[in-house]
Each structure stands twice: as structure tokens, then as C-alpha cells.
């Protein structure tokens, strides 16, 4: 899958760079270009990918201080600078544009939805969001920003893949260590998903291509992904249970959005040496996904790669009804209530009511 990455805000820029570096190191050639956009000049100076500083007239390169309404206003004013930076990057071979943003900060949470709206107006390819939810220990302003931004970003993108900051790091890590490990996990897992169809070694029996990812996400809404890996046996028959277990672990314990299992559609990608991938194991894993997700739209295929391991990548779409999303919206609403003394309502109504206002 050929994509162009745009990182918005501090976290978005760092993750976009990590994804581009992983893709280059692996030789996948899935990332056709990467650009970081920010209102804070210092955050851009440490990046190696191309950068765009917005809001010079408003904040003089000092950032928006967590104010996502100001972040949205600045992006609205300077969005042409960003689209100009994409000239020559989004070409006929590009399958999608991926906007990467931490949803708790000001520039990422405010600017990403505005930019998504403009990109969908300009380009006739899918525009996906890759949004990072703040962890439970992060401050109330981050929870409020993310709740408001999420509602808007989901509406303005073709689909938004969410990653919970609490999902992919060890509990005993420091804050800085946690962010570093999360970025590495995002790069490895999301990078592998984006590279599906970019065949590196060998020929699989049923190779996943970009259309499988796009069709899985075509209904829009919130998406999540899971990943699990293990050393492969030389005997494919011995890998039958391994593949099934990996798919189950990817779905139930290795997901970017814990407890998000029920889905409208799913995609299973088995990564590994084609000689080690058992067809019976892949079919069993697909049936397991159908049972666990309740979806009859479960696609699947191989990602041939010269490696001694097997990995399962699971992409779920339409998971906005999940308990994890409800819990997050509840947390965001509670933070807003403390700030505004607003009455509390059912979090399952978060996408249908205006108590937690979106950005527009």
C-alpha cells in the first residue's frame, strides 16, 4: 500500500518520522513521502523529514499551548502551505494519505481534522487518520482535547485508526521511555500493515493488496489493529496452531484499542515465509475472527517476507461501539464536567449528542 504521511503536532511528527524510518529500514517502499506540520518550531527542528511551520503570525513558532481551538484556527488559515508541500508527493500510485496526530495536544488535535477536511476536498483518494489517545494518567486538558478532536476527526476522515497510549508499553516504564516504546511499536505494527501488498520476498498463495485494506475501512468510523508474532516451525503443519493463536492474541491482547473486539469488518494478514504459512491455520484464524468480531466481512491473505517468524496483523473497522471507546469518552466527559460543571450523560451517546462539542 503506497501512502503519504503527514504528522500534525509534536507526537504526530515524531510518529510520522518513525514510520518513514521503519519503512526505509525494512525496504518496504510503502511510504512515498512524509511531512511534519507544527506550530512549534522547536518540535520540528529535531526531525529529519520535511517540515512545515504554521501559525507564524499568530504564535511566532512557540506553539498553541494545548489550545486546540487555536490550533484549528491556525490550520484553517495556513492549510494552503501544507497542501503546497504535498505537490509532487501525492501521485497516481498513491493509495491513501495518512494523517498522524496525538489527539491530546493543541496543534495535533485541532489541526488534524481541519487538514483532513481540506485534503478530502482536494484529493480523490482515501484520507485516513491515525490518532493517539492520551493515557489515563495524562491531564484533564488532554482528555478534553482528545474527546472533542476524536468526534471531529472521525467525521472528517474516511476512517480513523486509534491507538491507546496505555496499550503498547510496559507499566514500569517512565513517561519518556513509554513514549519512545509506543512510537517504536506504532512504527513496527502500523508500518507492517501499510506495507501489506508490497511483496518483498517470495510469492504468497493469497497476497493482500491495498484494496483489501481500503475495502476493510470503507465504512468509515473508528478502526483498531492488533499484532502478535512468534518463531515459525520448519514444518508448516506445526504452524497451524501457531497461526490461530497469533490471530487470537493479536485480536484480544495485542490490539491498539483494548477491549475493541466487535467490528463491522476485519482484515487478517499473516506475515512470514510462504513455505511456513499453513493454509488450514489461516482459514481457522479467519473463522475465529468471524466468531469473535461478529462480522461476516473478514478478509485475509499473506504478506510474504523472508523471516524466521510468523506474525498476525488484524485490522478492525467500525469499533466505535466498543467498551474502550465508551470508557475514553466517559473520561473525557468527566474532565469537561470538572471544568464546566456540565451534567453527565451516557458515553454511548458521545457520537450522537453535542454535550462534548466537536471542534467545528
N, C-alpha and C positions, 0 to 999 in steps of 0.2 A: 504494500500500500504506500503510495507516494504522497507525502504530506509536507506542508509548510507550517512551521511552528511560530507562534507569536506569544512570548511571555509578557504578561502585563503585571507590573508591580515587582516588588523585591523577590518574593517567593516564585512568582511566575517566570521571571528572568533566569533565576538560578536553575529551576527545573528544566526550562527550555534548553539551557546550555548543557545540562546533564544528559538530557535525551539526545541532543545532537552529538555529544561526545561518545555516548554508548553506541549510537548507530554507526559512527565513523570507526570506532574501535572494532566493532563486530563485522564491518564490511557489508552491512545490510543494504545501504544506499536507499533507505526509505525516506529519510529526511532530506528534502530538496532545498531547504533553507530555514534559518532560524533568526528571529529578530526579537530583541528585548525592548519593551516600552516602559518608561517610568517618568515620574515627576521629580524623583530624587537623583541628582547627578552622581552622588557618591555610590549609589547602588549599581549604577551602570558601569562605573569605572573599573570594577573588578571582573567584568565579564569579557569573554573573548569573542562572542558572537556579535553581530551588528546590533547597534542600539539606536533608539530614538528618544530624545528628551522632549517631553511635552510639558506645557504649562509654564514656560519660561517667564511670560509676562505676569502670571498670577502668583507663582510661588518661588520664582528665581532659582529653581533647581534644588529646593530644600524639602520637597515632598509635601504631602497634604495632611500629615499628622493624623492619619486614621479617619479623616473626614471623607466618607465615600460619596457624599453628595457633591463635594468639591471635586473629587476625582472624576465623577461622571460629567460635571460641567466642563472640566478641562479637556477630557477626551472628546466631548461633543464639539468643542471649539477647534481642537487640533487634530481631528481624526484624519484630515486630508494628508497631514505629514506622515501618518502611519501607512495609509494606503499607498502613498507615493513610494514608500520604502519597499513595498512589495512588487513594484514594477520589475518584470523580468524573472521573478521568483515563482509566481503562480502562472504556470504554463499549461499547455494542452495535456501533459502527462500527469498533472497534479490531481489526485483523487479527492483531497479534502484539505481544509485549513483547520488547525487545532489551536485554540486559544487556551493558554495555560495561566491560571491565576490562583493565588491564595485568596480565599473569599473573606478573610477576616480583616485584611488591611484596607487602607483607603483607596489607593490607586488601582489595585487589582480588582477589588470588589465593586468599585464604582465605574472603572473604565472598561472592564471586560464586556459587560452587557451592551454598552454603547457601541463599542467596536464591533461586536458580533452583529448588531443590527445593521451597521453600515456595510460590513463585509458580505452579508447575505443579499444586500441590495445590489452590490457591485458584481459579485461573482456567482456563477451558476454551478457551484459545487457545494457539497455539504460543509457547513461551519460547525465544528464540534467544540464544546467547552470541556476543559479538564480542570475541575475545581477542587481545591484543597480545603476541607472543613477544619476549623480550629479545634484543637483538643479541648477536653473538658476543663483542664487547668488554666486555659488561657482566659484573659479578661473579658468582662461583660461587653465591652465595645466591640470585640472581635466576634462575639456570638451574635450581637445585633446586626453588625455589618453583614455577616455571612447569611443570616436568615433573610435579610432584605435582598441581598445580591443573588442568592440562590433562586428565589422566586423569579427575579427578572432574567437571570442568565438562562434558566430553563426555557423561558418563553422566547428568548431571542436567538437561541441556537437550534440546530437540527437535533441535537441531543447533548446532554451534559454528563460526563463520566465523573463521579465523585470519589474522592479519596479522603477517608477519615484520618486525620493526623494521629489519632490514637491507635490506628490499625497495624502499622508496619514498623514498629520499633520496640525495643526491649524496655521493660518497666524501670530498670535500674539505670538507664542512660540519663545523662544530663540533658538540658534543653538543647544545647548546641550539638551534642552527639546525636540526639534524637532527630533533629532536622537534617543533619548530614546523612544519617542512615535512611531516613524516609526518602530523601532525594535519590539516593542510590537505588533503593527498592523500586521507586517510581520509574527511574530510567530503565532498569532491567526488565521490569514487568510490562510497562506500557510500551517500551521500545520493542519488545518481542511481539506484542500484539500488533503494533503498527507495521512491523516487518513481515507479517503474515502475507504470503503470496510472493514475496521477494525471494525466490528459491536460491539458496546458496550452494548446497551440495546435494547431489542425488536427485532422484525423481520419486515423489511420493505417489501412492496409489490414488489418493483423492486430495489434491493440494488446495488449500484455502487461498482465495484471492481477495482483492479489495472489495469486490461486490458482495462477498459474504459478510464482511464487517458492516458495510453500508446498509445492506438489507436487514441485518440484525438491529441496527439503530434507527431504521426508517420511521418507526412510530414516534420517535422523539421522547421527551421526558428525561428522567434520570436513569443513568446506567451505572453499573459497577463491574469490577472484574476481579477474578481470583487467579492465583498461581500456586503451583506446587511442583517440586522436582525430586528425582531420586536417581540413583545409579541404575542403568539398564543391565539386564542379563544378556549374555550372548545368545541364549535360546529364546526366540520370540514367544514360545508357549509359556515360559515362566514370567513373561511380562504382561500376561493377560490381567492378573490380579493387580499388578503394579499400576497399570494404566487406569483401571477402575478406581483404585484407592487414590491415585493422584487427582483424578477428576473430582472425587468426593471431597478431598482435602482442600482443593482449590475453591470449591463452592462453599464449604462450611467453615473452614478455618483460615484460609489464605486470602480472603476477599478484601477488597479496598473499602467495603462498606459492611461491617459486621452485621449479621442477622438479616441481611437483604437477600432473601432466597426466592421468594415468589416473584415471578417475572413474566412479562408478555412474550419475550423471545430470548433465545440463548444461542451462543456460538461456542463450540468446543474445538480447540486447536491442540493437537498432540505434536510436540516438538521432539525431534530426535532423528537418529539414523533410520532410514526407511526399513532396513533389514531387521531392526529391533522393535518396530511398531506392529503389534498384533491386531489384525482386523477384528477378531472376536472381542478383544478388550475394548477397542474403540466403540463398537456397537453397544456393548454392555454399558459403557460410560454414558453414551448418548441416551439410552433408555433410563438410566439413573437420573440424568438431568431432567428428562421429561417428568419423571415422577416427583422429584424434589421441587422443581420450579412451577409445576402445574401448567407448563407451556407445551403446546404441540408444535411450536416453531423452534425446534432445536436443530441448528445446522452444525456441521462438523467437518473436519478434514485434517490434513497433515501439514506440518512445516518441516520439510526435510533439512536436516542440519547435521554436519559431521561432529558428533559429540558422543561421549560415553554415557550420557544421561538421557532420561526421558523427562519431559515436562508437560504439564497440562495447563493451558490457558483457558479460562472460562469468562466469557463476556455476557453480561445480562443487561437487558434493556427493559424499561417500564417497571422500575423497582421503587417508585415514589410512594407506594403503599406500605413499604417495609417499616418494621418497628424501629430500625435505626434512624430513618428519616424522621419519623414521628418524635423520637426522643430528642433529636437535634432541634427540630422546630420548637419543641417544648422548652428546651434550654434557652433558645434564642428569645422566645416569648417571655420567659421568666426574667431574663436580663432586661428586656424592654419594659416590663412591668415595674421593675425596681426603679427604672429611670423615669417612667412616665405615669406610674400608678394606674396602669390600664387594667381592666378586668381580664381574667384568664379564660380561654376557650379551648375546645378540643383541638389538639395538634393535628389531627387527621384532616381538619378543615383548612390547613395552612395554605393550600394552593387554591382554595375557593373563596376565601374571605379577604378583607382588607385591613384586619386588625394589625397584622405585621405588614405594613405597607411595602410595596416593592419600590424600586428606585425611580420609576417613571410615573 
